[in-house]
Structures are given as C-alpha cells and as structure tokens.
C-alpha cells in the first residue's frame, strides 16, 4: 500500500489553483531580481512543474533543472546535506520540494524567520558561509519571503 501511495503522490500534478499560485510566486521572484544559477527539484511532478514554470519566468533552461530523489519526503537534515553538497560554482540556488522538510530547514538555517512555508511560498535565505559545505543551523538570514500563495 505504501508503495502505491508514494507512486501516486509522486505523479500528482498541480491543479489550476496550484498553477496560478506558482506563476504568482515566480513572477514575484522575477520582479525582485532573484536569478538563481542552479535549480534543484524533487522528482515529484508537482515540484518539478513548479521548477519548470519558475525557470521559464527567469530564462533558466528547464532542461538544466537538476532532479534529486533525496528531496522527496526529506527531513531538514537530509535537505541540509543536499545544500552542503551543492556545487561550489553555484552562488544562488533555487530548491523545489515539500513540507514539512522545507519549513524545518528554513527554521534551522534562519531561526525565528517563518512559522510555515506555504505551498508555492518562497523563502530567500542568505547564508553567512564561504562554501556550501559549511552550511549549518543558525548561519542563515531570511532576506525576503513570499507567503501570499
């Protein structure tokens, strides 16, 4: 039963409301000049669709979106390991995934910054580090957020 749930959840698409929310969040990112040089997404269709829509707003080639199976149903610790393993040439990264892991990661990196990351929400965090491998709890600062989705 669990495998059937995972399979169907991975294949779940965005609904019409979801597409509208993603487009609004992507437009907000574009308007604020956020132009990531790396997009990393969960393989779940709704997360990948969110990444593709956002990439189109930012002229990022959708074919260059990096899919990481480890993002799906990831804990904050697993997501932190992902951040620590990002390529050094990437200076601004957009991650696309799922709660509760993303909310927990944000709370860990930038304590007191948000209570909950809504669906299609955006948290822009600046990390006070030299290298991704140095990322850790309390080393981030929330510099902007979009929680109107």
N, CA and C atoms as a LAMMPS dump frame, in Angstrom:
ITEM: TIMESTEP
0
ITEM: NUMBER OF ATOMS
447
ITEM: BOX BOUNDS ff ff ff
-5.0000000000000000e+02 5.0000000000000000e+02
-5.0000000000000000e+02 5.0000000000000000e+02
-5.0000000000000000e+02 5.0000000000000000e+02
ITEM: ATOMS id mol type element x y z
1 1 1 N 0.822 -1.197 0
2 1 2 C 0 0 0
3 1 3 C 0.864 1.258 0
4 2 1 N 1.901 1.276 0.836
5 2 2 C 2.753 2.463 0.909
6 2 3 C 3.381 2.776 -0.451
7 3 1 N 3.863 1.765 -1.146
8 3 2 C 4.469 2 -2.458
9 3 3 C 3.475 2.588 -3.435
10 4 1 N 2.198 2.145 -3.373
11 4 2 C 1.175 2.712 -4.248
12 4 3 C 0.962 4.185 -3.92
13 5 1 N 0.941 4.52 -2.629
14 5 2 C 0.772 5.913 -2.224
15 5 3 C 1.929 6.758 -2.738
16 6 1 N 3.145 6.303 -2.521
17 6 2 C 4.317 7.058 -2.971
18 6 3 C 4.265 7.255 -4.478
19 7 1 N 3.955 6.196 -5.211
20 7 2 C 3.886 6.293 -6.666
21 7 3 C 2.837 7.324 -7.079
22 8 1 N 1.63 7.248 -6.481
23 8 2 C 0.576 8.174 -6.877
24 8 3 C 0.901 9.6 -6.419
25 9 1 N 1.512 9.756 -5.259
26 9 2 C 1.861 11.087 -4.775
27 9 3 C 2.945 11.713 -5.658
28 10 1 N 3.923 10.918 -6.054
29 10 2 C 4.97 11.425 -6.952
30 10 3 C 4.384 11.88 -8.28
31 11 1 N 3.315 11.243 -8.717
32 11 2 C 2.722 11.531 -10.023
33 11 3 C 1.625 12.595 -9.957
34 12 1 N 1.34 13.094 -8.768
35 12 2 C 0.266 14.081 -8.618
36 12 3 C 0.667 15.394 -9.29
37 13 1 N -0.246 15.934 -10.084
38 13 2 C 0.003 17.176 -10.816
39 13 3 C -0.492 18.377 -10.026
40 14 1 N -0.022 19.543 -10.412
41 14 2 C -0.576 20.775 -9.876
42 14 3 C -2.003 20.924 -10.394
43 15 1 N -2.887 21.444 -9.549
44 15 2 C -4.227 21.757 -10.033
45 15 3 C -4.231 23.205 -10.537
46 16 1 N -5.372 23.677 -11.019
47 16 2 C -5.455 25.028 -11.59
48 16 3 C -5.036 26.095 -10.575
49 17 1 N -5.465 25.934 -9.316
50 17 2 C -5.078 26.881 -8.265
51 17 3 C -3.565 26.842 -8.066
52 18 1 N -3.002 25.63 -8.085
53 18 2 C -1.559 25.474 -7.921
54 18 3 C -0.774 26.178 -9.02
55 19 1 N -1.202 26.019 -10.267
56 19 2 C -0.525 26.708 -11.372
57 19 3 C -0.566 28.221 -11.175
58 20 1 N -1.721 28.745 -10.777
59 20 2 C -1.847 30.191 -10.556
60 20 3 C -0.927 30.655 -9.435
61 21 1 N -0.87 29.872 -8.348
62 21 2 C -0.007 30.237 -7.215
63 21 3 C 1.465 30.21 -7.613
64 22 1 N 1.854 29.204 -8.376
65 22 2 C 3.249 29.093 -8.81
66 22 3 C 3.613 30.255 -9.73
67 23 1 N 2.738 30.589 -10.651
68 23 2 C 3.016 31.71 -11.566
69 23 3 C 3.163 33.015 -10.797
70 24 1 N 2.315 33.231 -9.79
71 24 2 C 2.412 34.447 -8.977
72 24 3 C 3.729 34.475 -8.201
73 25 1 N 4.125 33.347 -7.622
74 25 2 C 5.388 33.285 -6.868
75 25 3 C 6.584 33.479 -7.801
76 26 1 N 6.537 32.864 -8.992
77 26 2 C 7.631 33.008 -9.957
78 26 3 C 7.74 34.448 -10.436
79 27 1 N 6.601 35.081 -10.672
80 27 2 C 6.611 36.496 -11.088
81 27 3 C 7.201 37.362 -9.985
82 28 1 N 6.859 37.071 -8.726
83 28 2 C 7.407 37.808 -7.592
84 28 3 C 8.933 37.672 -7.56
85 29 1 N 9.427 36.444 -7.73
86 29 2 C 10.883 36.216 -7.745
87 29 3 C 11.544 37.022 -8.856
88 30 1 N 10.948 36.992 -10.023
89 30 2 C 11.489 37.711 -11.167
90 30 3 C 11.485 39.22 -10.917
91 31 1 N 10.392 39.732 -10.392
92 31 2 C 10.278 41.167 -10.096
93 31 3 C 11.324 41.619 -9.073
94 32 1 N 11.699 40.735 -8.164
95 32 2 C 12.684 41.081 -7.13
96 32 3 C 14.119 40.789 -7.556
97 33 1 N 14.293 40.356 -8.787
98 33 2 C 15.639 40.164 -9.322
99 33 3 C 16.34 38.903 -8.868
100 34 1 N 15.594 37.933 -8.351
101 34 2 C 16.22 36.675 -7.956
102 34 3 C 16.431 35.84 -9.217
103 35 1 N 17.675 35.55 -9.507
104 35 2 C 18.028 34.848 -10.731
105 35 3 C 19.004 33.72 -10.394
106 36 1 N 18.483 32.624 -9.848
107 36 2 C 19.367 31.521 -9.446
108 36 3 C 20.18 30.974 -10.614
109 37 1 N 21.393 30.542 -10.311
110 37 2 C 22.218 29.923 -11.352
111 37 3 C 22.137 28.407 -11.284
112 38 1 N 21.314 27.881 -10.356
113 38 2 C 21.079 26.45 -10.288
114 38 3 C 19.681 26.206 -9.728
115 39 1 N 18.922 25.345 -10.399
116 39 2 C 17.607 24.913 -9.94
117 39 3 C 17.729 23.433 -9.584
118 40 1 N 17.271 23.068 -8.38
119 40 2 C 17.307 21.683 -7.92
120 40 3 C 15.9 21.325 -7.448
121 41 1 N 15.36 20.228 -7.961
122 41 2 C 13.971 19.875 -7.676
123 41 3 C 13.812 18.419 -7.257
124 42 1 N 12.784 18.21 -6.459
125 42 2 C 12.277 16.869 -6.191
126 42 3 C 11.766 16.305 -7.519
127 43 1 N 11.774 14.99 -7.664
128 43 2 C 11.244 14.394 -8.885
129 43 3 C 9.709 14.351 -8.925
130 44 1 N 9.051 14.696 -7.828
131 44 2 C 7.586 14.702 -7.831
132 44 3 C 7.098 15.677 -8.906
133 45 1 N 6.086 15.266 -9.644
134 45 2 C 5.63 16.063 -10.781
135 45 3 C 5.254 17.476 -10.367
136 46 1 N 4.575 17.646 -9.232
137 46 2 C 4.155 18.997 -8.837
138 46 3 C 5.355 19.877 -8.5
139 47 1 N 6.386 19.318 -7.888
140 47 2 C 7.59 20.099 -7.573
141 47 3 C 8.35 20.428 -8.85
142 48 1 N 8.505 19.433 -9.718
143 48 2 C 9.217 19.665 -10.978
144 48 3 C 8.457 20.66 -11.851
145 49 1 N 7.129 20.57 -11.88
146 49 2 C 6.323 21.537 -12.637
147 49 3 C 6.54 22.95 -12.094
148 50 1 N 6.601 23.064 -10.782
149 50 2 C 6.867 24.356 -10.151
150 50 3 C 8.23 24.889 -10.586
151 51 1 N 9.224 24.021 -10.618
152 51 2 C 10.566 24.425 -11.048
153 51 3 C 10.562 24.865 -12.505
154 52 1 N 9.869 24.127 -13.364
155 52 2 C 9.825 24.469 -14.792
156 52 3 C 9.14 25.817 -15.01
157 53 1 N 8.014 26.042 -14.364
158 53 2 C 7.299 27.313 -14.507
159 53 3 C 8.181 28.457 -14.024
160 54 1 N 8.816 28.28 -12.889
161 54 2 C 9.692 29.32 -12.34
162 54 3 C 10.874 29.567 -13.276
163 55 1 N 11.448 28.508 -13.796
164 55 2 C 12.58 28.633 -14.724
165 55 3 C 12.187 29.451 -15.958
166 56 1 N 10.986 29.234 -16.45
167 56 2 C 10.537 29.97 -17.631
168 56 3 C 10.45 31.463 -17.349
169 57 1 N 10.045 31.841 -16.146
170 57 2 C 9.975 33.253 -15.774
171 57 3 C 11.368 33.881 -15.702
172 58 1 N 12.38 33.059 -15.438
173 58 2 C 13.73 33.567 -15.205
174 58 3 C 14.698 33.236 -16.324
175 59 1 N 14.18 32.763 -17.443
176 59 2 C 15.01 32.407 -18.601
177 59 3 C 16.086 31.383 -18.236
178 60 1 N 15.751 30.494 -17.3
179 60 2 C 16.638 29.391 -16.928
180 60 3 C 16.213 28.194 -17.771
181 61 1 N 17.144 27.514 -18.44
182 61 2 C 16.764 26.389 -19.298
183 61 3 C 16.157 25.237 -18.493
184 62 1 N 14.877 24.902 -18.706
185 62 2 C 14.251 23.824 -17.941
186 62 3 C 15.01 22.503 -18.029
187 63 1 N 15.694 22.264 -19.129
188 63 2 C 16.468 21.04 -19.279
189 63 3 C 17.667 20.974 -18.356
190 64 1 N 18.009 22.077 -17.727
191 64 2 C 19.152 22.122 -16.812
192 64 3 C 18.741 21.955 -15.345
193 65 1 N 17.433 21.791 -15.088
194 65 2 C 16.977 21.584 -13.716
195 65 3 C 17.505 20.234 -13.226
196 66 1 N 18.166 20.261 -12.096
197 66 2 C 18.742 19.054 -11.508
198 66 3 C 17.688 18.372 -10.64
199 67 1 N 17.371 17.117 -10.944
200 67 2 C 16.413 16.35 -10.147
201 67 3 C 17.164 15.553 -9.089
202 68 1 N 16.701 15.657 -7.855
203 68 2 C 17.323 14.933 -6.742
204 68 3 C 16.249 14.136 -6.005
205 69 1 N 16.332 12.811 -6.122
206 69 2 C 15.374 11.94 -5.445
207 69 3 C 15.358 12.186 -3.938
208 70 1 N 16.482 12.572 -3.38
209 70 2 C 16.589 12.735 -1.922
210 70 3 C 15.708 13.856 -1.383
211 71 1 N 15.209 14.745 -2.238
212 71 2 C 14.359 15.846 -1.769
213 71 3 C 12.97 15.353 -1.39
214 72 1 N 12.492 14.323 -2.076
215 72 2 C 11.13 13.841 -1.829
216 72 3 C 11.018 13.297 -0.409
217 73 1 N 10.077 13.839 0.358
218 73 2 C 9.826 13.459 1.755
219 73 3 C 11.069 13.59 2.634
220 74 1 N 11.938 14.522 2.309
221 74 2 C 13.195 14.697 3.039
222 74 3 C 12.992 15.429 4.357
223 75 1 N 13.801 15.054 5.328
224 75 2 C 13.863 15.773 6.599
225 75 3 C 14.745 17.009 6.41
226 76 1 N 14.721 17.891 7.386
227 76 2 C 15.594 19.064 7.345
228 76 3 C 17.058 18.639 7.285
229 77 1 N 17.408 17.572 7.985
230 77 2 C 18.794 17.091 7.994
231 77 3 C 19.212 16.638 6.589
232 78 1 N 18.353 15.88 5.924
233 78 2 C 18.657 15.429 4.563
234 78 3 C 18.785 16.612 3.617
235 79 1 N 17.897 17.595 3.767
236 79 2 C 17.964 18.789 2.921
237 79 3 C 19.235 19.593 3.203
238 80 1 N 19.652 19.646 4.457
239 80 2 C 20.903 20.33 4.794
240 80 3 C 22.084 19.629 4.12
241 81 1 N 22.094 18.304 4.122
242 81 2 C 23.152 17.565 3.419
243 81 3 C 23.148 17.914 1.94
244 82 1 N 21.966 18.055 1.362
245 82 2 C 21.855 18.444 -0.049
246 82 3 C 22.488 19.826 -0.259
247 83 1 N 22.138 20.774 0.598
248 83 2 C 22.711 22.129 0.494
249 83 3 C 24.235 22.054 0.621
250 84 1 N 24.717 21.275 1.565
251 84 2 C 26.167 21.161 1.78
252 84 3 C 26.887 20.528 0.589
253 85 1 N 26.149 19.809 -0.238
254 85 2 C 26.77 19.149 -1.4
255 85 3 C 26.569 19.903 -2.705
256 86 1 N 26.015 21.113 -2.631
257 86 2 C 25.813 21.895 -3.856
258 86 3 C 27.159 22.229 -4.5
259 87 1 N 27.178 22.34 -5.82
260 87 2 C 28.447 22.637 -6.5
261 87 3 C 28.964 24.027 -6.133
262 88 1 N 30.263 24.163 -5.946
263 88 2 C 30.822 25.44 -5.491
264 88 3 C 30.604 26.588 -6.473
265 89 1 N 30.429 26.291 -7.751
266 89 2 C 30.234 27.371 -8.724
267 89 3 C 28.844 27.994 -8.647
268 90 1 N 27.908 27.346 -7.983
269 90 2 C 26.56 27.896 -7.82
270 90 3 C 26.573 28.924 -6.696
271 91 1 N 26.101 30.122 -6.988
272 91 2 C 26.09 31.174 -5.968
273 91 3 C 24.688 31.475 -5.447
274 92 1 N 23.666 31.233 -6.271
275 92 2 C 22.274 31.371 -5.845
276 92 3 C 21.527 30.148 -6.368
277 93 1 N 20.891 29.43 -5.455
278 93 2 C 20.249 28.168 -5.808
279 93 3 C 18.776 28.224 -5.437
280 94 1 N 17.939 27.708 -6.324
281 94 2 C 16.511 27.559 -6.049
282 94 3 C 16.224 26.084 -5.811
283 95 1 N 15.656 25.791 -4.644
284 95 2 C 15.286 24.419 -4.299
285 95 3 C 13.77 24.282 -4.365
286 96 1 N 13.299 23.18 -4.926
287 96 2 C 11.871 22.928 -5.074
288 96 3 C 11.55 21.583 -4.446
289 97 1 N 10.68 21.612 -3.426
290 97 2 C 10.384 20.374 -2.744
291 97 3 C 9.136 20.457 -1.907
292 98 1 N 9.194 19.861 -0.724
293 98 2 C 7.991 19.562 0.038
294 98 3 C 8.139 19.873 1.518
295 99 1 N 7.003 20.108 2.129
296 99 2 C 6.911 20.238 3.578
297 99 3 C 6.623 18.878 4.183
298 100 1 N 6.959 18.681 5.431
299 100 2 C 7.444 19.685 6.387
300 100 3 C 8.952 19.958 6.303
301 101 1 N 9.678 19.218 5.488
302 101 2 C 11.132 19.356 5.425
303 101 3 C 11.615 20.75 5.094
304 102 1 N 10.959 21.412 4.132
305 102 2 C 11.437 22.739 3.736
306 102 3 C 11.222 23.76 4.855
307 103 1 N 10.053 23.721 5.487
308 103 2 C 9.824 24.625 6.619
309 103 3 C 10.848 24.369 7.713
310 104 1 N 11.091 23.103 8.021
311 104 2 C 12.054 22.76 9.07
312 104 3 C 13.474 23.204 8.712
313 105 1 N 13.846 23.085 7.437
314 105 2 C 15.171 23.544 7.003
315 105 3 C 15.298 25.054 7.181
316 106 1 N 14.283 25.787 6.767
317 106 2 C 14.317 27.249 6.901
318 106 3 C 14.431 27.645 8.369
319 107 1 N 13.641 27.004 9.221
320 107 2 C 13.693 27.298 10.657
321 107 3 C 15.058 26.976 11.247
322 108 1 N 15.711 25.941 10.735
323 108 2 C 17.037 25.568 11.218
324 108 3 C 18.094 26.567 10.749
325 109 1 N 18.069 26.895 9.468
326 109 2 C 19.08 27.813 8.916
327 109 3 C 18.909 29.232 9.437
328 110 1 N 17.657 29.675 9.518
329 110 2 C 17.366 31.06 9.923
330 110 3 C 16.305 31.039 11.026
331 111 1 N 16.698 30.704 12.252
332 111 2 C 15.735 30.595 13.348
333 111 3 C 14.903 31.863 13.527
334 112 1 N 13.607 31.658 13.778
335 112 2 C 12.711 32.783 14.012
336 112 3 C 12.234 33.47 12.747
337 113 1 N 12.584 32.934 11.584
338 113 2 C 12.282 33.626 10.333
339 113 3 C 10.846 33.437 9.857
340 114 1 N 10.336 32.221 9.903
341 114 2 C 8.965 31.947 9.476
342 114 3 C 8.392 30.85 10.363
343 115 1 N 7.063 30.785 10.382
344 115 2 C 6.396 29.704 11.109
345 115 3 C 6.114 28.533 10.183
346 116 1 N 5.744 28.845 8.926
347 116 2 C 5.356 27.797 7.994
348 116 3 C 5.532 28.306 6.56
349 117 1 N 6.182 27.523 5.732
350 117 2 C 6.312 27.842 4.318
351 117 3 C 5.087 27.284 3.603
352 118 1 N 4.261 28.179 3.078
353 118 2 C 3.036 27.754 2.405
354 118 3 C 3.354 27.113 1.055
355 119 1 N 2.397 26.381 0.518
356 119 2 C 2.523 25.822 -0.819
357 119 3 C 2.781 26.966 -1.792
358 120 1 N 3.759 26.822 -2.657
359 120 2 C 4.181 27.837 -3.629
360 120 3 C 4.753 29.077 -2.939
361 121 1 N 5.146 28.941 -1.686
362 121 2 C 5.796 30.04 -0.983
363 121 3 C 7.282 30.075 -1.31
364 122 1 N 7.881 31.226 -1.035
365 122 2 C 9.303 31.417 -1.321
366 122 3 C 9.966 31.998 -0.072
367 123 1 N 11.094 31.43 0.294
368 123 2 C 11.926 31.985 1.368
369 123 3 C 13.308 32.208 0.766
370 124 1 N 13.767 33.45 0.805
371 124 2 C 15.087 33.786 0.275
372 124 3 C 16.017 33.918 1.47
373 125 1 N 16.97 33.017 1.523
374 125 2 C 17.882 32.967 2.665
375 125 3 C 19.303 33.244 2.204
376 126 1 N 19.959 34.143 2.905
377 126 2 C 21.377 34.4 2.685
378 126 3 C 22.141 33.633 3.755
379 127 1 N 23.116 32.857 3.312
380 127 2 C 23.927 32.084 4.246
381 127 3 C 25.275 32.761 4.455
382 128 1 N 25.653 32.932 5.684
383 128 2 C 26.918 33.569 6.03
384 128 3 C 28.027 32.514 6.024
385 129 1 N 28.353 32.034 4.818
386 129 2 C 29.349 30.976 4.653
387 129 3 C 30.196 31.245 3.412
388 130 1 N 31.349 30.651 3.359
389 130 2 C 32.219 30.745 2.187
390 130 3 C 31.923 29.649 1.177
391 131 1 N 31.583 28.457 1.696
392 131 2 C 31.364 27.286 0.848
393 131 3 C 30.093 26.584 1.299
394 132 1 N 29.365 25.995 0.346
395 132 2 C 28.132 25.289 0.67
396 132 3 C 28.355 24.238 1.767
397 133 1 N 29.504 23.59 1.747
398 133 2 C 29.769 22.527 2.731
399 133 3 C 29.751 23.051 4.161
400 134 1 N 29.868 24.373 4.321
401 134 2 C 29.886 24.979 5.648
402 134 3 C 28.49 25.345 6.162
403 135 1 N 27.45 25.119 5.353
404 135 2 C 26.084 25.473 5.757
405 135 3 C 25.698 24.718 7.023
406 136 1 N 24.983 25.408 7.898
407 136 2 C 24.561 24.769 9.135
408 136 3 C 23.522 25.588 9.871
409 137 1 N 22.966 25.031 10.93
410 137 2 C 21.937 25.71 11.707
411 137 3 C 22.382 27.087 12.183
412 138 1 N 21.476 28.05 12.047
413 138 2 C 21.717 29.397 12.54
414 138 3 C 22.62 30.257 11.681
415 139 1 N 23.092 29.754 10.554
416 139 2 C 24.031 30.521 9.722
417 139 3 C 23.338 31.308 8.608
418 140 1 N 22.015 31.243 8.579
419 140 2 C 21.279 31.937 7.533
420 140 3 C 20.466 33.088 8.07
421 141 1 N 20.113 33.966 7.151
422 141 2 C 19.241 35.089 7.477
423 141 3 C 18.184 35.178 6.39
424 142 1 N 16.922 35.226 6.793
425 142 2 C 15.837 35.403 5.842
426 142 3 C 15.895 36.834 5.332
427 143 1 N 16.101 36.999 4.026
428 143 2 C 16.204 38.362 3.48
429 143 3 C 14.931 38.782 2.744
430 144 1 N 14.093 37.82 2.39
431 144 2 C 12.82 38.147 1.775
432 144 3 C 11.955 36.903 1.78
433 145 1 N 10.653 37.105 1.646
434 145 2 C 9.747 35.964 1.604
435 145 3 C 8.51 36.304 0.812
436 146 1 N 7.934 35.283 0.222
437 146 2 C 6.661 35.388 -0.472
438 146 3 C 5.795 34.282 0.1
439 147 1 N 4.81 34.671 0.883
440 147 2 C 3.949 33.694 1.53
441 147 3 C 2.48 33.963 1.194
442 148 1 N 2.256 34.649 0.072
443 148 2 C 0.901 35.035 -0.318
444 148 3 C 0.201 34.006 -1.181
445 149 1 N 0.862 32.898 -1.442
446 149 2 C 0.278 31.912 -2.362
447 149 3 C -1.013 31.351 -1.825
